[in-house]
Amino acid sequence: MPSQGADPILFVLWDNRVTITSICGGNCSCGACNIEVLEGMENLNPVSDEEARVLSKIKRQGPNVRLACQCVPNGDVAIRIVPED
């Protein structure tokens, strides 16, 4: 995914009609918009305390798991959207 400026990945995906779940509408409270970052983690903003709190409560765990609503790219990023189990 090419860099899109200051919009979180979730909104870039929605703008491009890519289906990704977000129960809370991008407010960092549900964790449903979790993604796996395949490349370009260095091109994302750091994980905030709020994002870390939500990430700690979801099934999918790992160093490359982020919330699409909280990731703001400043360069190219490759992601995988994995459906919930």
C-alpha positions in Angstrom: 0.0 0.0 0.0 1.5 3.3 -1.0 1.8 6.1 1.6 -1.4 8.1 1.8 -0.4 11.0 4.0 -1.9 11.5 7.5 -4.8 9.1 7.3 -4.8 5.9 9.3 -4.6 2.7 7.2 -8.2 1.8 8.1 -9.6 4.9 6.4 -7.3 4.5 3.4 -8.7 0.9 3.0 -12.3 2.1 3.3 -11.7 4.9 0.8 -10.4 2.3 -1.6 -13.4 0.0 -1.0 -11.3 -2.7 0.8 -13.4 -4.7 3.3 -12.1 -4.6 6.8 -14.1 -4.9 10.0 -14.2 -2.1 12.5 -17.0 -2.4 15.1 -16.1 0.9 16.8 -15.7 2.9 13.6 -12.0 3.5 14.0 -12.0 4.7 17.6 -9.4 2.2 19.0 -11.7 0.3 21.2 -12.8 -2.9 19.5 -9.6 -4.4 18.0 -11.5 -5.8 15.0 -9.4 -3.9 12.5 -6.2 -5.7 13.4 -3.8 -6.3 10.6 -0.5 -8.0 10.1 2.3 -5.7 8.9 4.4 -7.6 6.3 6.8 -4.9 5.3 7.4 -1.3 6.3 6.8 -1.3 10.0 9.5 1.4 10.2 7.1 3.6 8.1 4.4 3.5 10.8 3.9 5.6 13.8 4.8 3.9 17.1 2.2 1.9 19.1 0.4 4.2 21.5 -0.5 3.1 25.1 -4.2 3.0 24.0 -3.4 0.8 21.0 -1.2 -1.5 23.2 -4.1 -1.8 25.6 -6.5 -2.9 22.9 -4.0 -5.2 21.2 -3.4 -7.0 24.6 -7.0 -8.0 24.6 -7.4 -9.6 21.2 -6.8 -13.2 20.1 -4.2 -12.3 17.4 -0.9 -11.5 18.9 2.6 -10.8 17.6 5.1 -8.1 17.0 3.7 -7.4 13.5 0.1 -7.0 14.6 -1.3 -3.5 14.6 -4.7 -1.8 14.6 -5.4 -0.3 11.1 -7.3 2.5 12.8 -4.1 3.6 14.6 -1.4 3.0 11.9 -0.5 6.2 10.1 2.0 5.4 7.3 4.8 7.8 6.3 6.1 5.6 3.6 5.2 2.3 1.9 3.7 -0.5 4.0 2.6 -4.0 3.0 -0.2 -5.5 5.1 -2.4 -8.6 5.4 -6.0 -8.5 6.5 -6.7 -11.7 8.3 -10.4 -12.5 8.9 -11.3 -13.1 12.6 -11.5 -16.7 13.6 
